[in-house]
Amino acid sequence: MLRADVILFASGSNGKELQNKAAVVIDVLRASTTIITALTNGCQAIIPAIDVTEAGELARRLGGNCVLGGERNAQKIEGFQLGNSPLEYTTEAVGGQTIVLTTTNGTKAIRMTSGASQVLVASFANIEAIVKQLAAQDMDVSLICAGRNGGFSFEDTACAGAIIEALKPDYLTDSARMAHIIYKSGACNSEALIAVSEHAEYLKSIGLEADIEFCARMNWTEIIPVFQDSRLVVLR
């Protein structure tokens, strides 16, 4: 029996409930989509950092083949080469590189999953691939919404609902059932579901409409990031 749970915001998890489970971290706008894009475009690995200080220390240790990326309040961090727009993470920018990435919500959520048997990263970009992987494993699933500033995120929850719709688990917790209802109530339309979210409204207000459109694209890659040995790499 495949059981699915949704943790509605990562700050509400202590990690203990992830034991013996596959954890799937979701931060649609934008860290998950950016991570998936970077790995699709040939970066070697992504190291998620908790804060700017840790990111700088990690970059200094790694030296040459390292790119610093990240945001605070959706804006590129001063002194970093890249922000958190997936459109920045082209083959030319990240091919063959290791990226140290710190974001307001997504990288923190990834780092909070130490209790899980496996940690994957999802967005609308790779739902089919994620579902195929989860269905092939004999593990219960926790879908972890990174959330926004420690609270609820509509677009992350809708993405969790999309995974549930495709995965068809045998048992849903109440939070998983709610995520599924949200996705279905939006006519399973990722673009429409993202567009009504609070964070999308903020990104629009600072001129990042192109990021919203990109993050709404469904199933354009089969790449699945997996978190192992403190870094995100392509699941083989």
Phi, psi and omega in degrees: 000123179268119179255139179234135176236153172239123172269113194289337170205138190300329182294346178271005182250140174257002177088335184294327182286357181266357183300135179064023179237158167271122178261135179237113182270132183235122172219081189302313181248084013215357192301316180298315181295322178294316179299314179298317180297315181299315180290325175297325183268016166097011175290149185285318183196158176234127178256114180281128180250147182290318184214178184295320180298312179297320179301315179297319179295317179296318180296320179297320179295322184283330178073224194310297187277057183223136177242131176268126178226152176158177181212160163222132186055036177070005181253144178302140181283136181302131180090350178273150179285325185229155175265226181233025175272126177300336181291341177281338191269063181279167176302320180296325184278326191233355181303126179076003185260158165260132181252132167260119188237131173228127180229167185297321186237311191296311183292328175295319180298318179298319182289346182267013188252024188299337182280349186281152175287331179209144179233118179244164179237133183227154166210187177298338184296330189228029185301314181301316180294317179298314182296318178300318180294314181296321181293333182276351183257153178260062181218143170293161189236134169243118177266118188253112177278123181299327179078186181228116179052044177083000183238194186288144176232120183296315185290325177293319179294320177297321178295319175301319178297324178294321177296317179298318179303318182278327184283325181053062179296161179284332184220135177241135168288170180299321180291325176293320178297320179296316178300318179296318179297319179299314180297314181294324181293338176269020179058029178056032184254103186298321182297316180291322182292320178292318187301330183272359184282154180299318183290325176298319178300319179294316180298322176299320185293340179249019171082025183251038179301324182297325177295318180299315180298317180295317183291343179275349182293133184263134164052051178261357178215154175257005180290133174238116173286137175236139182263112179211144182052042174068017179216156177263126178227174179285130176292126181257000000 
